Amino acid sequence: QHTAVKIAPRYHNAPVIHVLDASKSVVVCGNLLNKDKKDDYVEDIAEEYNDIRDDYYANLKQIRSIPINDARKKRWISENERFKITKPTFLGTKTFNNIDVEKLIDYIDWKPFFDAMQIRGKYPNRGYPKLFDCKEVGAQARIVFDDAQKILSNIVTQKIFSIRAVIGFYPCRTSGDDILIYDPQDSTKQISTLFGLRQQTERDSNVYMCLSDFISSTTIDYIGLFALAVFNVEQEAQRLVQKETDDYSSIILKLLGDRLAEACAEYLHERVRQELWGYVPNENLSKKDLLSVKYQGIRPAAGYPTQPDHTEKLTLWKLLNAKESIGIDLTESLAMQPASAVSGLYMAHPESTYFAVGKINQDQVCDYADRKGMSVKEVEKWLSPILAYDVDSQQ
């Protein structure tokens, strides 16, 4: 669908064809190179994509939503009048270098690892560790897991990876859908803004949420920011392929890099809650509870459902000085480099929760662009996946 709706319409001089996996590309290329088959084949694909686009935009028209100003009047409001705002133990930023990989092992969520390896059990033995009891894939899962443990042991003993992080805490206050960030030394001096997007599609609850709802608008509140990365993953993976021709270990090593980045995010968030911010100093949760997100607070990330705009990373990077302090860069498409990296916000409100902004209308896009000082066209480019309208038909 993405190819038919978003990519193919941008190319007028050549066919654009989605191939599910590399093994099927041979047939596609064969049809394109065959002079007798090419025209009919391309025409069939074009007709199929036209049907997909028609269905997609027909479904968009059926989405029921409300004007953004009405959604703001029905914003989420806390019912917890006894919630006390806790000031973090420090304001500004702090770097964490050479984080011990061994400390992170217990925080690893292995389910995404097996998903990436395309090893999926059947009910009731789907998830880790029940996966090992699955008759169909249990033995294979155990072999891959044991191999991963050996590689993980080498990572620890040989200190192959380097993990670094930066965390920042800032005074803040909500203004509409946005969060105003203040100078750590002077809570009356605004230094930045985190912009928010609000739900607009009609909801049974009649409540339309935005991240700014979890921050006080009447008194100084606090917000956390973080960025972390696992370094030397790509270099070591490349070495395994080029010097040892070990593609299998290279794949596992890269997956472990991703898992350790997420584990580090979990580990640091626990430290934030218990000591660095300290809003739940007596928290005592099992690792299973941590992975089930049973703790107080959230750590939403730019580019994800609660704030789908990747450009918000630019503000995080500036406030955290992430590139200079720990060496994490952003690409032109605002992907993090190195790739095994995680960034986001820390929010402490006991009722804060993850949610999906969902589809938004042009009135919110125009308002958002104006607040951010960006053109509507630029905002539409970054928010393309969540637009509830056809950009081309609006031009």
Phi, psi and omega per residue, in radians:
Q1 nan -0.750 -3.118
H2 -1.044 -0.733 3.127
T3 -1.091 -0.788 -3.098
A4 -1.171 -0.703 -3.019
V5 -1.512 -0.760 -2.981
K6 -1.779 -0.579 -2.993
I7 -1.722 -0.943 -3.048
A8 -0.946 -0.721 -3.119
P9 -1.103 -0.282 -3.109
R10 -1.506 -0.159 -3.101
Y11 -2.092 1.997 -3.049
H12 -1.839 -0.287 -3.033
N13 -1.784 -0.060 -3.120
A14 -2.683 2.631 3.139
P15 -1.242 2.548 3.046
V16 -2.056 2.145 -3.028
I17 -2.285 2.214 3.081
H18 -1.465 2.262 3.099
V19 -2.032 2.190 -3.026
L20 -1.071 -0.751 3.055
D21 -2.627 2.913 -3.003
A22 -1.053 -0.529 -3.082
S23 -1.118 -0.421 -3.111
K24 -1.620 -0.080 -3.114
S25 -1.210 -0.432 -3.136
V26 -1.093 -0.770 3.140
V27 -1.133 -0.747 -3.138
V28 -1.087 -0.844 3.141
C29 -1.092 -0.646 3.117
G30 -1.078 -0.746 3.120
N31 -1.160 -0.634 -3.133
L32 -1.265 -0.515 -3.121
L33 -1.520 -0.249 -3.139
N34 -1.480 1.957 -3.069
K35 -1.062 -0.538 -3.111
D36 -1.362 -0.434 -3.057
K37 -1.825 -0.415 -2.953
K38 -0.953 -0.923 -3.036
D39 -1.050 -0.817 3.138
D40 -1.138 -0.684 -3.131
Y41 -1.120 -0.832 3.141
V42 -1.112 -0.675 3.130
E43 -1.141 -0.713 3.108
D44 -1.091 -0.750 3.123
I45 -1.103 -0.762 -3.127
A46 -1.072 -0.724 3.119
E47 -1.147 -0.713 3.115
E48 -1.081 -0.766 -3.131
Y49 -1.188 -0.608 3.076
N50 -1.086 -0.730 3.108
D51 -1.108 -0.728 3.130
I52 -1.102 -0.758 3.127
R53 -1.122 -0.737 3.131
D54 -1.056 -0.754 3.127
D55 -1.135 -0.719 -3.106
Y56 -1.083 -0.865 -3.087
Y57 -1.285 -0.466 3.039
A58 -1.162 -0.687 3.106
N59 -1.177 -0.636 3.103
L60 -1.040 -0.697 -3.108
K61 -1.160 -0.370 -3.127
Q62 -1.493 -0.185 3.131
I63 -1.222 2.174 3.141
R64 -1.663 2.247 -3.112
S65 -2.479 3.009 3.139
I66 -2.134 2.759 3.106
P67 -1.025 2.601 -3.074
I68 -1.066 -0.619 3.132
N69 -1.164 -0.588 3.071
D70 -1.229 -0.661 3.117
A71 -1.092 -0.659 3.134
R72 -1.162 -0.563 3.104
K73 -1.227 -0.342 -3.124
K74 -1.959 0.582 -3.134
R75 -1.155 2.866 3.083
W76 -1.258 2.348 3.115
I77 -2.207 2.276 -3.103
S78 -1.148 2.481 3.043
E79 -1.768 0.007 -3.094
N80 -1.642 1.528 -3.098
E81 -1.296 -0.260 -3.076
R82 -1.628 -0.007 -3.124
F83 -1.118 2.224 -3.131
K84 -1.868 2.193 3.133
I85 -1.238 2.264 3.136
T86 -1.820 2.269 3.088
K87 -1.431 2.286 3.111
P88 -1.051 2.836 -3.110
T89 -1.253 -0.291 3.032
F90 -2.607 2.701 3.041
L91 -2.059 2.593 -2.991
G92 1.723 -2.712 -3.047
T93 -2.028 2.721 3.064
K94 -2.497 2.348 -3.139
T95 -1.723 2.640 3.122
F96 -2.240 1.864 -3.095
N97 -1.784 2.626 3.076
N98 0.920 0.891 3.075
I99 -1.119 2.309 -3.045
D100 -1.178 2.011 -3.133
V101 -1.042 -0.651 -3.087
E102 -1.070 -0.567 3.121
K103 -1.188 -0.353 -3.041
L104 -1.577 -0.255 -3.004
I105 -1.018 -0.729 -3.130
D106 -1.182 -0.267 -3.116
Y107 -1.652 0.006 -3.106
I108 -1.253 2.292 3.001
D109 -1.666 1.945 -3.020
W110 -1.459 -0.248 -3.107
K111 -1.015 -0.870 3.121
P112 -1.071 -0.495 3.100
F113 -1.087 -0.866 -3.136
F114 -1.210 -0.566 3.067
D115 -1.077 -0.768 -3.132
A116 -1.152 -0.553 3.092
M117 -1.437 0.016 3.134
Q118 1.013 0.715 3.049
I119 -1.969 1.840 -3.061
R120 -2.202 2.170 3.120
G121 -1.401 3.011 3.106
K122 -1.916 2.621 -3.141
Y123 -0.914 2.367 0.105
P124 -1.658 0.329 -3.074
N125 -1.999 0.958 -3.078
R126 -1.498 -0.976 -3.005
G127 -1.507 2.926 3.060
Y128 -1.298 2.381 0.039
P129 -1.645 0.064 -3.131
K130 -1.073 -0.374 -3.137
L131 -0.931 -0.600 -3.102
F132 -1.150 -0.347 -3.130
D133 -1.584 -0.050 -3.128
C134 -1.265 2.230 -3.102
K135 -1.094 -0.644 -3.048
E136 -1.297 -0.769 -3.008
V137 -2.194 0.037 -3.062
G138 -1.010 -0.801 -3.117
A139 -1.130 -0.737 3.121
Q140 -1.124 -0.728 3.134
A141 -1.072 -0.711 -3.137
R142 -1.123 -0.724 3.133
I143 -1.091 -0.835 -3.128
V144 -1.114 -0.713 -3.139
F145 -1.114 -0.772 3.124
D146 -1.099 -0.688 3.091
D147 -1.111 -0.701 3.121
A148 -1.124 -0.647 3.123
Q149 -1.128 -0.670 3.118
K150 -1.136 -0.764 3.131
I151 -1.159 -0.693 3.116
L152 -1.105 -0.687 3.097
S153 -1.090 -0.706 3.097
N154 -1.141 -0.677 3.116
I155 -1.028 -0.722 -3.111
V156 -1.257 -0.915 -3.031
T157 -1.210 -0.618 -3.114
Q158 -1.641 0.005 3.126
K159 0.901 0.868 -3.088
I160 -1.224 -0.697 -3.117
F161 -1.718 2.641 2.985
S162 -2.143 2.222 -3.090
I163 -2.043 2.200 -3.123
R164 -2.280 2.646 -3.124
A165 -2.565 2.741 3.002
V166 -2.354 2.350 -3.138
I167 -2.185 2.441 3.093
G168 -2.324 2.499 3.039
F169 -2.138 2.374 -3.076
Y170 -2.391 2.535 2.958
P171 -1.149 2.590 -3.110
C172 -2.737 2.998 3.091
R173 -2.770 2.588 3.128
T174 -1.509 2.457 2.991
S175 -2.340 1.746 -3.071
G176 1.144 -2.165 -3.135
D177 -1.592 0.042 -3.046
D178 -1.977 2.780 3.109
I179 -2.002 2.042 -3.139
L180 -1.474 2.228 -3.110
I181 -1.786 2.310 -3.086
Y182 -1.947 2.797 3.114
D183 -1.056 2.289 3.122
P184 -1.009 -0.468 -3.122
Q185 -1.638 -0.213 -3.085
D186 -2.629 1.708 -3.036
S187 -1.283 0.126 3.034
T188 -1.791 -0.125 -3.065
K189 -1.829 1.909 3.135
Q190 -1.320 2.319 -3.125
I191 -2.061 -0.246 -3.120
S192 -2.916 3.057 3.111
T193 -2.475 2.348 2.972
L194 -1.774 2.077 -3.050
F195 -1.587 2.480 -3.079
G196 -2.069 2.730 3.054
L197 -2.035 2.449 -3.056
R198 -1.950 2.560 3.063
Q199 -1.044 2.463 3.132
Q200 -2.237 -0.435 -3.124
T201 -1.196 2.488 -3.063
E202 -0.977 2.393 -3.061
R203 -2.241 2.475 3.120
D204 -1.075 -0.572 -3.117
S205 -1.277 -0.310 -3.078
N206 1.071 0.441 3.086
V207 -2.100 2.283 -3.057
Y208 -2.098 1.916 -2.933
M209 -1.620 2.678 3.030
C210 -2.558 2.609 -3.116
L211 -0.992 -0.550 -3.116
S212 -1.113 -0.334 -3.140
D213 -1.110 -0.386 -3.083
F214 -1.565 0.086 3.125
I215 -2.041 2.483 -3.112
S216 -1.165 2.487 3.067
S217 -1.826 -0.129 -3.033
T218 -1.904 -0.312 -3.126
T219 -2.543 2.887 3.134
I220 -1.148 2.232 3.100
D221 -2.037 -3.020 3.130
Y222 -2.417 2.633 3.113
I223 -2.428 2.574 3.106
G224 -1.909 2.639 3.069
L225 -2.303 2.612 3.119
F226 -2.671 2.732 2.990
A227 -2.611 2.443 -3.139
L228 -2.592 2.765 3.139
A229 -2.715 2.663 3.024
V230 -1.780 2.071 -3.074
F231 -1.704 2.674 3.087
N232 1.376 0.236 3.117
V233 -1.234 -0.942 -3.092
E234 -1.103 -0.687 -3.118
Q235 -1.114 -0.765 -3.139
E236 -1.220 -0.668 3.109
A237 -1.104 -0.709 3.117
Q238 -1.149 -0.666 3.118
R239 -1.103 -0.712 3.140
L240 -1.091 -0.628 -3.131
V241 -1.331 -0.834 -3.017
Q242 -1.340 -0.719 -3.042
K243 -1.687 -0.480 -3.105
E244 -2.038 0.006 -3.108
T245 0.773 0.766 -3.096
D246 -1.977 1.363 -3.130
D247 -1.097 -0.665 -3.099
Y248 -1.047 -0.880 3.132
S249 -1.154 -0.578 3.114
S250 -1.100 -0.751 3.124
I251 -1.105 -0.807 -3.134
I252 -1.106 -0.724 -3.131
L253 -1.066 -0.735 3.124
K254 -1.158 -0.663 3.091
L255 -1.142 -0.656 3.101
L256 -1.161 -0.594 3.063
G257 -1.050 -0.783 3.106
D258 -1.124 -0.754 -3.126
R259 -1.129 -0.665 3.134
L260 -1.226 -0.574 3.068
A261 -1.104 -0.803 3.114
E262 -1.165 -0.659 3.109
A263 -1.119 -0.676 3.109
C264 -1.134 -0.675 3.092
A265 -1.068 -0.710 3.121
E266 -1.171 -0.762 -3.135
Y267 -1.090 -0.818 -3.124
L268 -1.195 -0.638 3.112
H269 -1.095 -0.668 3.082
E270 -1.093 -0.763 3.103
R271 -1.117 -0.648 3.108
V272 -1.071 -0.858 -3.098
R273 -1.110 -0.702 -3.002
Q274 -1.542 -0.586 -3.038
E275 -2.356 -0.827 -3.033
L276 -1.188 -0.725 2.978
W277 -1.745 -0.781 3.002
G278 1.305 0.523 -3.126
Y279 -1.433 -0.215 2.974
V280 -2.401 1.221 -3.032
P281 -1.100 -0.410 -3.093
N282 -1.760 0.277 3.121
E283 -1.024 2.382 3.138
N284 -2.505 1.420 -3.079
L285 -1.926 2.589 3.053
S286 -1.296 2.859 3.105
K287 -1.086 -0.586 3.101
K288 -1.122 -0.713 3.114
D289 -1.150 -0.643 3.114
L290 -1.085 -0.812 -3.122
L291 -1.213 -0.344 3.088
S292 -1.599 0.104 3.093
V293 0.972 0.913 3.128
K294 -1.703 0.217 -3.141
Y295 -1.622 2.958 3.109
Q296 -1.448 2.335 3.102
G297 1.720 2.957 -3.132
I298 -2.396 2.873 3.027
R299 -2.319 1.282 -3.130
P300 -1.190 2.648 -3.096
A301 -2.173 2.534 3.072
A302 -1.125 2.381 -3.108
G303 1.659 -0.049 3.121
Y304 -1.921 2.999 -2.948
P305 -0.932 -0.584 -3.108
T306 -1.313 -0.422 3.050
Q307 -2.623 1.513 -3.005
P308 -1.250 -0.033 -3.063
D309 -1.545 1.911 3.138
H310 -1.127 -0.430 -3.076
T311 -1.172 -0.258 3.067
E312 -1.147 -0.335 3.073
K313 -1.075 -0.542 -3.124
L314 -1.048 -0.666 3.112
T315 -1.198 -0.748 3.099
L316 -1.027 -0.793 -3.084
W317 -1.109 -0.640 3.136
K318 -1.226 -0.766 -3.129
L319 -1.192 -0.642 -3.108
L320 -1.530 -0.257 -3.040
N321 0.935 0.762 -2.943
A322 -1.097 -0.674 -3.113
K323 -1.179 -0.821 -3.080
E324 -1.291 -0.637 -3.020
S325 -1.393 -0.678 -3.112
I326 -2.324 -0.003 2.993
G327 1.529 0.320 3.069
I328 -1.609 2.190 -3.106
D329 -1.901 2.915 3.040
L330 -2.054 2.365 3.104
T331 -1.403 3.124 3.115
E332 -1.058 -0.562 3.124
S333 -1.570 0.146 3.096
L334 1.166 0.455 2.931
A335 -1.387 2.600 -3.126
M336 -1.435 2.516 -3.138
Q337 -2.332 2.066 0.158
P338 -1.181 2.841 -3.005
A339 -1.222 -0.546 3.127
S340 -1.418 1.370 -3.036
A341 -2.523 2.727 3.115
V342 -2.453 2.482 3.058
S343 -2.557 2.842 3.119
G344 2.897 -2.799 -3.112
L345 -2.003 2.769 2.934
Y346 -1.994 2.209 3.072
M347 -2.205 2.360 -2.937
A348 -1.800 -0.212 -3.040
H349 -0.971 2.309 -3.080
P350 -1.103 -0.338 3.119
E351 -1.780 0.039 3.115
S352 -1.112 2.493 -3.061
T353 -2.632 2.755 3.071
Y354 -1.379 2.532 3.109
F355 -2.677 2.904 3.090
A356 -1.872 2.219 3.086
V357 -1.060 -0.697 -3.137
G358 1.325 -2.845 -3.103
K359 -1.257 2.469 3.117
I360 -2.194 2.726 -3.073
N361 -1.675 3.015 -3.078
Q362 -1.158 -0.516 -3.140
D363 -1.109 -0.685 3.107
Q364 -1.263 -0.654 3.127
V365 -1.063 -0.793 3.139
C366 -1.126 -0.734 3.129
D367 -1.135 -0.738 -3.139
Y368 -1.123 -0.764 3.123
A369 -1.068 -0.720 -3.141
D370 -1.123 -0.757 3.139
R371 -1.143 -0.643 -3.100
K372 -1.484 -0.191 -3.098
G373 1.265 0.562 3.119
M374 -2.025 2.803 3.054
S375 -1.307 2.680 3.107
V376 -1.062 -0.685 -3.134
K377 -1.059 -0.727 -3.141
E378 -1.162 -0.737 3.110
V379 -1.122 -0.722 3.120
E380 -1.080 -0.586 3.108
K381 -1.122 -0.814 -3.092
W382 -1.286 -0.522 -3.092
L383 -1.780 0.264 -3.081
S384 -0.830 -0.746 -3.090
P385 -1.140 -0.347 -3.061
I386 -1.973 0.163 3.138
L387 -1.288 2.350 -3.131
A388 -1.641 0.380 3.138
Y389 -2.605 2.825 3.130
D390 -1.508 1.964 -3.097
V391 -1.024 -0.744 -3.084
D392 -1.085 -0.616 -3.112
S393 -1.308 -0.263 -3.133
Q394 -1.539 -0.186 -3.064
Q395 -1.556 nan nan
